[in-house]
Amino acid sequence: MFAPHDYYDWNALVNSTAREQLVLDIDKIVANGDYWDNSPPFQTNINIFAEPTQHWINLKMSFIWSCFAYMQREVQIKGVKSWGYKTSLNTKEDRDSYWHQHLRPNSTVLSGVYYLQLPDDAVNLKTAGTEVAPNGPEGDGKYFAGWDTGHWMIMPGKTWHRPGVLQSHNNRYVVAADMEF
C-alpha cells in the first residue's frame, strides 16, 4: 500500500535554534524523571507534543503534514502520540531487544522518527538513523534508513524497526510519533 519509508525536510520551520530548544526540553523532562526506565533508557513517558511551546506545536504539525504527504491524502485522525528519546554509548543497550512495531486494533497507524540531533563525532550517518526490518526481525531484507537532521522519516506503523547504531558518548536525540487513523 505504501512505500517502506520516506523523508520530509522541516529544517525551514524547525530551524537549529528550535532544535536546540527541543533538546533542552527533552533533557529537562528526563531530569524531572518523566521517562521510561525499562526499555529503551531515557525515552519520555509523556506525550511530548503536548508541551505548550511554539517549537513543539510546529514539530507536531510537521509530523501530521508529513503523514498526509506520505499517504498523498488527508485522513480523519483518531490520535497522535509522541515521545522524545536520548541515548549514547554511556547507556547500556541491547539493540536486539529494541525491535518493535506500532499496531492498534481497528486502526491504521503511521509512525515517524524525527532526527533531532546527532553528536558531532558520529561518523556513519547511514547506520545512525533507524534500522528497518520489512519482513520482521528474523526475516531478510533489513536495511538502515540513514540519519538526516531536521527530517521526519515516515513509515507504516506495522513496520518492524529499531534505533540506529550508537556511535558516541554524547547524546543522540530523536522524537518519535504515531498518528492513528
Contact map, one row per residue, 1 for C-alpha under 8 A:
1110000000000000000000000000000000000000000000000000000000000000000000000000000000000000000000000000000000000000000000000000000000000000000000000000000000000000000000000000000000000
1111100000000000000000000000000000000000000000000000000000000000000001100000000000000000000000000000000000000000000000000000000000000000000000000000000000010000000000000000000000000
1111110000000000000000000000000000000000000000000000000000000000000000000000000000000000000000000000000000000000000000000000000000000000000000000000000000100000000000000000000000000
0111110000000000000000000000000000000000000000000000000000000000000000000000000000000000000000000000000000000000000000000000000000000100000000000000000000110010000000000000000000000
0111111000000000000000000000000000000000000000000000000000000000000000000000000000000000000000000000000000000000000000000000000000000000000000000000000011110000000000000000000000000
0011111100000000000000000000000000000000000000000000000000000000000001000000000000000000000000000000000000000000000000000000000000000000000000000000000011100000000000000000000000000
0000111110000000000000000000000000000000000000000000000000000000000000000000000000000000000000000000000000000000000000000000000000000000000000000000001111000000000000000000000000000
0000011111000000000000000000000000000000000000000000000000000000010000000000000000000000000000000000000000000000000000000000000000000000000000000000001111000000000000000000000000000
0000001111110000000000000000000000000000000000000000000000000000000000000000000000000000000000000000000000000000000000000000000000000000000000000000011100000000000000000000000000000
0000000111111110000000000000000000000000000000000000000000000100000000000000000000000000000000000000000000000000000000000000000000000000000000000000011100000000000000000000000000000
0000000011111111000000000000000000000000000000000000000000000000000000000000000000000000000000000000000000000000000000000000000000000000000000000000011000000000000000000000000000000
0000000011111110000000000000000000000000000000000000000000000000000000000000000000000000000000000000000000000000000000000000000000000000000000000000000000000000000000000000000000000
0000000001111110000000000000000000000000000000000000000001000000000000000000000000000000000000000000000000000000000000000000000000000000000000000000000000000000000000000000000000000
0000000001111111111000000000000000000000000000000000001001100000000000000000000000000000000000000000000000000000000000000000000000000000000000000000010000000000000000000000000000000
0000000001111111111000000000000000000000000000000000000000000000000000000000000000000000000000000000000000000000000000000000000000000000000000000000010000000000000000000000000000000
0000000000100111111100000000000000000000000000000000000000000000000000000000000000000000000000000000000000000000000000000000000000000000000000000000000000000000000000000000000000000
0000000000000111111110000000000000000000000000000000000000000000000000000000000000000000000000000000000000000000000000000000000000000000000000000000000000000000000000000000000000000
0000000000000111111111000000000000000000000000000000001000000000000000000000000000000000000000000000000000000000000000000000000000000000000000000000000000000000000000000000000000000
0000000000000111111111100000000000000000000000000000001000000000000000000000000000000000000000000000000000000000000110000000000000000000000000000000000000000000000000000000000000000
0000000000000001111111110000000000000000000000000000000000000000000000000000000000000000000000000000000000000000000000000000000000000000000000000000000000000000000000000000000000000
0000000000000000111111111000000000000000000000000000001000000000000000000000000000000000000000000000000000000000000000000000000000000000000000000000000000000000000000000000000000000
0000000000000000011111111100000000000000000000000000001100000000000000000000000000000000000000000000000000000000000000000000000000000000000000000000000000000000000000000000000000000
0000000000000000001111111110000000000000000000000000000000000000000000000000000000000000000000000000000000000000000110000000000000000000000000000000000000000000000000000000100000000
0000000000000000000111111111000000000000000000000000000000000000000000000000000000000000000000000000000000000000000000000000000000000000000000000000000000000000000000000000000000000
0000000000000000000011111111100000000000000000000000000000000000000000000000000000000000000000000000000000000000000000000000000000000000000000000000000000000000000000000000000000000
0000000000000000000001111111110000000000000100000000000000000000000000000000000000011100000000000000000000000000000000000000000000000000000000000000000000000000000000000000000000000
0000000000000000000000111111111000000000000000000000000000000000000000000000000000000000000000000000000000000000000000000000000000000000000000000000000000000000000000000000000000000
0000000000000000000000011111111100000000000000000000000000000000000000000000000000000000000000000000000000000000000000000000000000000000000000000000000000000000000000000000000000000
0000000000000000000000001111111111100000000100000000000000000000000000000000000000000000000000000000000000000000000000000000000000000000000000000000000000000000000000000000000000000
0000000000000000000000000111111111100000011100000000000000000000000000000000000000000000000000000000000000000000000000000000000000000000000000000000000000000000000000000000000000000
0000000000000000000000000011111111000000000000000000000000000000000000000000000000000000000000000000000000000000000000000000000000000000000000000000000000000000000000000000000000000
0000000000000000000000000001111111000000000000000000000000000000000000000000000000000000000000000000000000000000000000000000000000000000000000000000000000000000000000000000000000000
0000000000000000000000000000111111100000000000000000000000000000000000000000000000000000000000000000000000000000000000000000000000000000000000000000000000000000000000000000000000000
0000000000000000000000000000111111110000000111000000000000000000000000000000000000000000000000000000000000000000000000000000000000000000000000000000000000000000000000000000000000000
0000000000000000000000000000110011111000111111000000000000000000000000000000000000000000000000000000000000000000000000000000000000000000000000000000000000000000000000000000000000000
0000000000000000000000000000000001111111111110000000000000000000000000000000000000000000000000000000000000000000000000000000000000000000000000000000000000000000000000000000000000000
0000000000000000000000000000000000111111110000000000000000000000000000000000000000000000000000000000000000000000000000000000000000000000000000000000000000000000000000000000000000000
0000000000000000000000000000000000011111100000000000000000000000000000000000000000000000000000000000000000000000000000000000000000000000000000000000000000000000000000000000000000000
0000000000000000000000000000000000011111101000000000000000000000000000000000000000000000000000000100000000000000000000000000000000000000000000000000000000000000000000000000000000000
0000000000000000000000000000000000011111111000000000000000000000000000000000000000000000000010000100000000000000000000000000000000000000000000000000000000000000000000000000000000000
0000000000000000000000000000000000111111111000000000000000000000000000000000000000000110001000000000000000000000000000000000000000000000000000000000000000000000000000000000000000000
0000000000000000000000000000010000111001111100000000000000000000000000000000000000001110000000000000000000000000000000000000000000000000000000000000000000000000000000000000000000000
0000000000000000000000000000010000110011111110000000000000000000000000000000000000111100000000000000000000000000000000000000000000000000000000000000000000000000000000000000000000000
0000000000000000000000000100110001110000011111110000000000000000000000000000000000111000000000000000000000000000000000000000000000000000000000000000000000000000000000000000000000000
0000000000000000000000000000000001110000001111100000000000000000000000000000000000100000000000000000000000000000000000000000000000000000000000000000000000000000000000000000000000000
0000000000000000000000000000000001100000000111110000000000000000000000000000000001100000000000000000000000000000000000000000000000000000000000000000000000000000000000000000000000000
0000000000000000000000000000000000000000000111111110000000000000000000000000000011100000000000000000000000000000000000000000000000000000000000000000000000000000000000000000000000000
0000000000000000000000000000000000000000000101111110000100000000000000000000000011110000000000000000000000000000000000000000000000000000000000000000000000000000000000000000000000000
0000000000000000000000000000000000000000000000111110000110110000000000000000000011100000000000000000000000000000000000000000000000000000000000000000000000000000000000000000000000000
0000000000000000000000000000000000000000000000111111000110000000000000000000000000000000000000000000000000000000000000000000000000000000000000000000000000000000000000000000000000000
0000000000000000000000000000000000000000000000111111100110000000000000000000000000000000000000000000000000000000000000000000000000000000000000000000000000000000000000000000000000000
0000000000000000000000000000000000000000000000000111110110000000000000000000000000000000000000000000000000000000000000000000000000000000000000000000000000000000000000000000000000000
0000000000000000000000000000000000000000000000000011111110000000000000000000000000000000000000000000000000000000000000000000000000000000000000000000000000000000000000000000000000000
0000000000000000000000000000000000000000000000000001111111000000000000000000000000000000000000000000000000000000000000000000000000000000000000000000000000000000000000000000000000000
0000000000000100011011000000000000000000000000000000111111100000000000000000000000000000000000000000000000000000000000000000000000000000000000000000000000000000000000000000000000000
0000000000000000000001000000000000000000000000011111111111110000000000000000000000000000000000000000000000000000000000000000000000000000000000000000000000000000000000000000000000000
0000000000000000000000000000000000000000000000001111111111111000000000000000000000000000000000000000000000000000000000000000000000000000000000000000000000000000000000000000000000000
0000000000001100000000000000000000000000000000000000011111111100000000000000000000000000000000000000000000000000000000000000000000000000000000000000000000000000000000000000000000000
0000000000000100000000000000000000000000000000001000001111111110000000000000000000000000000000000000000000000000000000000000000000000000000000000000000000000000000000000000000000000
0000000000000000000000000000000000000000000000001000000111111111000000000000000000000000000000000000000000000000000000000000000000000000000000000000000000000000000000000000000000000
0000000000000000000000000000000000000000000000000000000011111111100000000000000000000000000000000000000000000000000000000000000000000000000000000000000000000000000000000000000000000
0000000001000000000000000000000000000000000000000000000001111111110000000000000000000000000000000000000000000000000000000000000000000000000000000000000000000000000000000000000000000
0000000000000000000000000000000000000000000000000000000000111111111000000000000000000000000000000000000000000001000000000000000000000000000000000000000100000000000000000000000010000
0000000000000000000000000000000000000000000000000000000000011111111100000000000000000000000000000000000000000000000000000000000000000000000000000000000000000000000000000000000000100
0000000000000000000000000000000000000000000000000000000000001111111110000000000000000000000000000000000000000000000000000000000000000000000000000000000000000000000000000000000000000
0000000100000000000000000000000000000000000000000000000000000111111111000000000000000000000000000000000000000000000000000000000000000000000000000000000101000000000000000000000000000
0000000000000000000000000000000000000000000000000000000000000011111111100000000000000000000000000000000000000100000000000000000000000000000000000000000001000000000000000000000000100
0000000000000000000000000000000000000000000000000000000000000001111111111110000000000000000000000000000000000000000000000000000000000000000000000000000000000000000000000000000000000
0000000000000000000000000000000000000000000000000000000000000000111111111000000000000000000000000000000000000000000000000000000000000000000000000000000000000000000000000000000000000
0100010000000000000000000000000000000000000000000000000000000000011111111000000000000000000000000000000000000000000000000000000000000000000000000000000001000000000000000000000000000
0100000000000000000000000000000000000000000000000000000000000000001111111100000000000000000000000000000000000000000000000000000000000000000000000000000000000000000000000000000000000
0000000000000000000000000000000000000000000000000000000000000000000111111100000000000000000000000000000000000000000000000000000000000000000000000000000000000000000000000000000000000
0000000000000000000000000000000000000000000000000000000000000000000111111110000000000000000000000000000000000000000000000000000000000000000000000000000000000000000000000000000000000
0000000000000000000000000000000000000000000000000000000000000000000100111111000000000000000000000000000000000000000000000000000000000000000000000000000000000000000000000000000000000
0000000000000000000000000000000000000000000000000000000000000000000100001111100000000000000000000000000000000000000000000000000000000000000000000000000000000000000000000000000000001
0000000000000000000000000000000000000000000000000000000000000000000000000111110000000000000000000000000000000000000000000000000000000000000000000000000000000000000000000000000000001
0000000000000000000000000000000000000000000000000000000000000000000000000011111100000000000000000000000000000000000000000000000000000000000000000000000000000000000000000000000000111
0000000000000000000000000000000000000000000000000000000000000000000000000001111100000000000000000000000000000000000000000000000000000000000000000000000000000000000000000000000000111
0000000000000000000000000000000000000000000000000000000000000000000000000000111110000000000000000000000000000000000000000000000000000000000000000000000000000000000000000000000000111
0000000000000000000000000000000000000000000000000000000000000000000000000000111111000000000000000000000000000000000000000000000000000000000000000000000000000000000000000000000011110
0000000000000000000000000000000000000000000000111000000000000000000000000000001111100000000000000000000000000000000000000000000000000000000000000000000000000000000000000000000011100
0000000000000000000000000000000000000000000001111000000000000000000000000000000111110000000000000000000000000000000000000000000000000000000000000000000000000000000000000000001111000
0000000000000000000000000000000000000000001111111000000000000000000000000000000011111000000000000000000000000000000000000000000000000000000000000000000000000000000000000000001110000
0000000000000000000000000100000000000000001100010000000000000000000000000000000001111100000000000000000000000000000000000000000000000000000000000000000000000000000000000000111100000
0000000000000000000000000100000000000000011100000000000000000000000000000000000000111110000000000000000000000000000000000000000000000000000000000000000000000000000000000000111100000
0000000000000000000000000100000000000000111000000000000000000000000000000000000000011111000000000000000000000000000000000000000000000000000000000000000000000000000000000011110000000
0000000000000000000000000000000000000000110000000000000000000000000000000000000000001111111000000000000000000000000000000000000000000000000000000000000000000000000001000011100000000
0000000000000000000000000000000000000000000000000000000000000000000000000000000000000111111000000000000000000000000000000000000000000000000000000000000000000000000001111111000000000
0000000000000000000000000000000000000000000000000000000000000000000000000000000000000011111100000000000000000000000000000000000000000000000000000000000000000000000001111100000000000
0000000000000000000000000000000000000000000000000000000000000000000000000000000000000011111100000000000000000000000000000000000000000000000000000000000000000000000000001000000000000
0000000000000000000000000000000000000000100000000000000000000000000000000000000000000011111110000000000000000000000000000000000000000000000000000000000000000000000000000000000000000
0000000000000000000000000000000000000000000000000000000000000000000000000000000000000000111111000000000000000000000000000000000000000000000000000000000000000000000000000000000000000
0000000000000000000000000000000000000001000000000000000000000000000000000000000000000000001111100000000000000000000000000000000000000000000000000000000000000000000000000000000000000
0000000000000000000000000000000000000000000000000000000000000000000000000000000000000000000111111100000000000000000000000000000000000000000000000000000000000000000000000000000000000
0000000000000000000000000000000000000000000000000000000000000000000000000000000000000000000011111110000000000000000000000000000000000000000000000000000000000000011000000000000000000
0000000000000000000000000000000000000000000000000000000000000000000000000000000000000000000001111110000000000000000000000000000000000000000000000000000000000000000000000000000000000
0000000000000000000000000000000000000000000000000000000000000000000000000000000000000000000001111110000000000000000000000000000000000000000000000000000000000000000000000000000000000
0000000000000000000000000000000000000011000000000000000000000000000000000000000000000000000001111111000000000000000000000000000000000000000000000000000000000000111000000000000000000
0000000000000000000000000000000000000000000000000000000000000000000000000000000000000000000000111111100000000000000000000000000000000000100000000000000000000001110000000000000000000
0000000000000000000000000000000000000000000000000000000000000000000000000000000000000000000000000111110000000000000000000000000000000000000000000000000000000001110000000000000000000
0000000000000000000000000000000000000000000000000000000000000000000000000000000000000000000000000011111000000000000000000000000000000000000000000000000000001111100000000000000000000
0000000000000000000000000000000000000000000000000000000000000000000000000000000000000000000000000001111100001010000000000000000000000000000000000000000000001110000000000000000001000
0000000000000000000000000000000000000000000000000000000000000000000000000000000000000000000000000000111110111000000000000000000000000000000000000000000000001100000000000000000000000
0000000000000000000000000000000000000000000000000000000000000000000000000000000000000000000000000000011111111000000000000000000000000000000000000000000000000000000000000000000000010
0000000000000000000000000000000000000000000000000000000000000000000000000000000000000000000000000000001111100000000000000000000000000000000000000000000000000000000000000000000000000
0000000000000000000000000000000000000000000000000000000000000000000000000000000000000000000000000000000111110000000000000000000000000000000000000000000000000000000000000000000000000
0000000000000000000000000000000000000000000000000000000000000000000000000000000000000000000000000000001111111000000000000000000000000000000000000000000000000000000000000000000000011
0000000000000000000000000000000000000000000000000000000000000000000000000000000000000000000000000000001101111100000000000000000000000000000000000000000000001000000000000000000000011
0000000000000000000000000000000000000000000000000000000000000000000000000000000000000000000000000000011100111110000000000000000000000000000000000000000000011100000000000000000001111
0000000000000000000000000000000000000000000000000000000000000000001000000000000000000000000000000000000000011111000000000000000000000000000000000000000001111000000000000000000001110
0000000000000000000000000000000000000000000000000000000000000000000000000000000000000000000000000000010000001111100000000000000000000000000000000000000001111000000000000000000111100
0000000000000000000000000000000000000000000000000000000000000010000000000000000000000000000000000000000000000111110000000000000000000000000000000000000111100000000000000000000111000
0000000000000000000000000000000000000000000000000000000000000000000000000000000000000000000000000000000000000011111000000000000000000000000000000000000111000000000000000000011110000
0000000000000000000000000000000000000000000000000000000000000000000000000000000000000000000000000000000000000001111100000000000000000000000000000000111110000000000000000000011100000
0000000000000000000000000000000000000000000000000000000000000000000000000000000000000000000000000000000000000000111111000000000010000000000000000011111110000000000000000000111000000
0000000000000000001000100000000000000000000000000000000000000000000000000000000000000000000000000000000000000000011111000000000000000000000000000000111000000000000000000001111000000
0000000000000000001000100000000000000000000000000000000000000000000000000000000000000000000000000000000000000000001111100000000000000000000000000000100000000000000000000001110000000
0000000000000000000000000000000000000000000000000000000000000000000000000000000000000000000000000000000000000000001111110100000000000000000000000000100000000000000000000011100000000
0000000000000000000000000000000000000000000000000000000000000000000000000000000000000000000000000000000000000000000011111100000000000000000000000000000000000000000000010111000000000
0000000000000000000000000000000000000000000000000000000000000000000000000000000000000000000000000000000000000000000001111100000000000000000000000000000000000000000000000000000000000
0000000000000000000000000000000000000000000000000000000000000000000000000000000000000000000000000000000000000000000000111110000000000000000000000000000000000000000000110000000000000
0000000000000000000000000000000000000000000000000000000000000000000000000000000000000000000000000000000000000000000001111111100100000000000000000000000000000000000000110000000000000
0000000000000000000000000000000000000000000000000000000000000000000000000000000000000000000000000000000000000000000000001111100000000000000000000000000000000000000000100000000000000
0000000000000000000000000000000000000000000000000000000000000000000000000000000000000000000000000000000000000000000000000111111100000000000000000000000000000000000000100000000000000
0000000000000000000000000000000000000000000000000000000000000000000000000000000000000000000000000000000000000000000000000111111110000000000000000111000000000000000000000000000000000
0000000000000000000000000000000000000000000000000000000000000000000000000000000000000000000000000000000000000000000000000001111110000000000000011110000000000000000000000000000000000
0000000000000000000000000000000000000000000000000000000000000000000000000000000000000000000000000000000000000000000000000001111111100000000000011110000000000000000110000000000000000
0000000000000000000000000000000000000000000000000000000000000000000000000000000000000000000000000000000000000000000000000101111111000000000000000110000000000000001111100000000000000
0000000000000000000000000000000000000000000000000000000000000000000000000000000000000000000000000000000000000000001000000000111111100000000000011111000000000000001110000000000000000
0000000000000000000000000000000000000000000000000000000000000000000000000000000000000000000000000000000000000000000000000000001111110000000000011110000000000000111100000000000000000
0000000000000000000000000000000000000000000000000000000000000000000000000000000000000000000000000000000000000000000000000000001011111000000001111000000000000000111100000000000000000
0000000000000000000000000000000000000000000000000000000000000000000000000000000000000000000000000000000000000000000000000000000001111100000001111000000000000011110000000000000000000
0000000000000000000000000000000000000000000000000000000000000000000000000000000000000000000000000000000000000000000000000000000000111111101111100000000000000011100000000000000000000
0001000000000000000000000000000000000000000000000000000000000000000000000000000000000000000000000000000000000000000000000000000000011111001011000000000000000011000000000000000000000
0000000000000000000000000000000000000000000000000000000000000000000000000000000000000000000000000000000000000000000000000000000000001111111111000000000000000001000000000000000000000
0000000000000000000000000000000000000000000000000000000000000000000000000000000000000000000000000000000000000000000000000000000000001111111100000000000000000011000000000000000000000
0000000000000000000000000000000000000000000000000000000000000000000000000000000000000000000000000010000000000000000000000000000000001011111001000000000000000001100000000000000000000
0000000000000000000000000000000000000000000000000000000000000000000000000000000000000000000000000000000000000000000000000000000000000011111100000000000000000000000000000000000000000
0000000000000000000000000000000000000000000000000000000000000000000000000000000000000000000000000000000000000000000000000000000000001111111111000000000000000000000000000000000000000
0000000000000000000000000000000000000000000000000000000000000000000000000000000000000000000000000000000000000000000000000000000000001011011111000000000000000000000000000000000000000
0000000000000000000000000000000000000000000000000000000000000000000000000000000000000000000000000000000000000000000000000000000000001110001111100000000000000000000000000000000000000
0000000000000000000000000000000000000000000000000000000000000000000000000000000000000000000000000000000000000000000000000000000000111110101111110000000000000000000000000000000000000
0000000000000000000000000000000000000000000000000000000000000000000000000000000000000000000000000000000000000000000000000000000000111000000011111000000000000000000000000000000000000
0000000000000000000000000000000000000000000000000000000000000000000000000000000000000000000000000000000000000000000000000000011011110000000001111100000000000000000100000000000000000
0000000000000000000000000000000000000000000000000000000000000000000000000000000000000000000000000000000000000000000000000000011011110000000000111110000000000000000000000000000000000
0000000000000000000000000000000000000000000000000000000000000000000000000000000000000000000000000000000000000000000000000000111111000000000000011111000000000000000000000000000000000
0000000000000000000000000000000000000000000000000000000000000000000000000000000000000000000000000000000000000000001000000000111111000000000000001111100000000000000000000000000000000
0000000000000000000000000000000000000000000000000000000000000000000000000000000000000000000000000000000000000000001000000000100010000000000000000111111000000000000000000000000000000
0000000000000000000000000000000000000000000000000000000000000000000000000000000000000000000000000000000000000000011111000000000000000000000000000011111000000000000000000000000000000
0000000011100110000000000000000000000000000000000000000000000000000000000000000000000000000000000000000000000000011100000000000000000000000000000001111100000000000000000000000000000
0000001111100000000000000000000000000000000000000000000000000000000000000000000000000000000000000000000000000000011100000000000000000000000000000001111110000000000000000000000000000
0000001111000000000000000000000000000000000000000000000000000010010000000000000000000000000000000000000000000001111000000000000000000000000000000000011111000000000000000000000000000
0000111100000000000000000000000000000000000000000000000000000000000000000000000000000000000000000000000000000001111000000000000000000000000000000000001111100000000000000000000000000
0000111100000000000000000000000000000000000000000000000000000000011001000000000000000000000000000000000000000111100000000000000000000000000000000000000111110000000000000000000000000
0011110000000000000000000000000000000000000000000000000000000000000000000000000000000000000000000000000000000111000000000000000000000000000000000000000011111010000000000000000000000
0101100000000000000000000000000000000000000000000000000000000000000000000000000000000000000000000000000000001110000000000000000000000000000000000000000001111110000000000000000000000
0000000000000000000000000000000000000000000000000000000000000000000000000000000000000000000000000000111000011110000000000000000000000000000000000000000000111111000000000000000001000
0000000000000000000000000000000000000000000000000000000000000000000000000000000000000000000000000000111000001000000000000000000000000000000000000000000000011111000000000000000000000
0001000000000000000000000000000000000000000000000000000000000000000000000000000000000000000000000000110000000000000000000000000000011101000000000000000000111111100000000000000000000
0000000000000000000000000000000000000000000000000000000000000000000000000000000000000000000000000011100000000000000000000000000000011111100000000000000000001111110000000000000000000
0000000000000000000000000000000000000000000000000000000000000000000000000000000000000000000000000111100000000000000000000000000001111000100000000000000000000011111000000000000000000
0000000000000000000000000000000000000000000000000000000000000000000000000000000000000000000000100111000000000000000000000000000001110000000000000000000000000001111100000000000000000
0000000000000000000000000000000000000000000000000000000000000000000000000000000000000000000000100100000000000000000000000000000111100000000000000000000000000000111110000000000000000
0000000000000000000000000000000000000000000000000000000000000000000000000000000000000000000000000000000000000000000000000000001111100000000000010000000000000000011111000000000000000
0000000000000000000000000000000000000000000000000000000000000000000000000000000000000000000000000000000000000000000000000000001110000000000000000000000000000000001111100000000000000
0000000000000000000000000000000000000000000000000000000000000000000000000000000000000011100000000000000000000000000000000000000100000000000000000000000000000000000111110001000000000
0000000000000000000000000000000000000000000000000000000000000000000000000000000000000001100000000000000000000000000000001111000100000000000000000000000000000000000011111000000000000
0000000000000000000000000000000000000000000000000000000000000000000000000000000000000001100000000000000000000000000000101100000000000000000000000000000000000000000001111110000000000
0000000000000000000000000000000000000000000000000000000000000000000000000000000000000001110000000000000000000000000000000000000000000000000000000000000000000000000000111110000000000
0000000000000000000000000000000000000000000000000000000000000000000000000000000000000001100000000000000000000000000000100000000000000000000000000000000000000000000000011111000000000
0000000000000000000000000000000000000000000000000000000000000000000000000000000000000111000000000000000000000000000001100000000000000000000000000000000000000000000000011111100000000
0000000000000000000000000000000000000000000000000000000000000000000000000000000000000111000000000000000000000000000111100000000000000000000000000000000000000000000001000111110000000
0000000000000000000000100000000000000000000000000000000000000000000000000000000000011110000000000000000000000000001111000000000000000000000000000000000000000000000000000011111000000
0000000000000000000000000000000000000000000000000000000000000000000000000000000000011100000000000000000000000000111110000000000000000000000000000000000000000000000000000001111100000
0000000000000000000000000000000000000000000000000000000000000000000000000000000001111000000000000000000000000000111100000000000000000000000000000000000000000000000000000000111110000
0000000000000000000000000000000000000000000000000000000000000000000000000000000001111000000000000000000000000011110000000000000000000000000000000000000000000000000000000000011111000
0000000000000000000000000000000000000000000000000000000000000010000000000000000111100000000000000000000000000011100000000000000000000000000000000000000000000000000000000000001111100
0000000000000000000000000000000000000000000000000000000000000000000000000000000111000000000000000000010000001111000000000000000000000000000000000000000000001000000000000000000111110
0000000000000000000000000000000000000000000000000000000000000001001000000000111110000000000000000000000000001110000000000000000000000000000000000000000000000000000000000000000011111
0000000000000000000000000000000000000000000000000000000000000000000000000000111100000000000000000000000100111100000000000000000000000000000000000000000000000000000000000000000001111
0000000000000000000000000000000000000000000000000000000000000000000000000011111000000000000000000000000000111000000000000000000000000000000000000000000000000000000000000000000000111
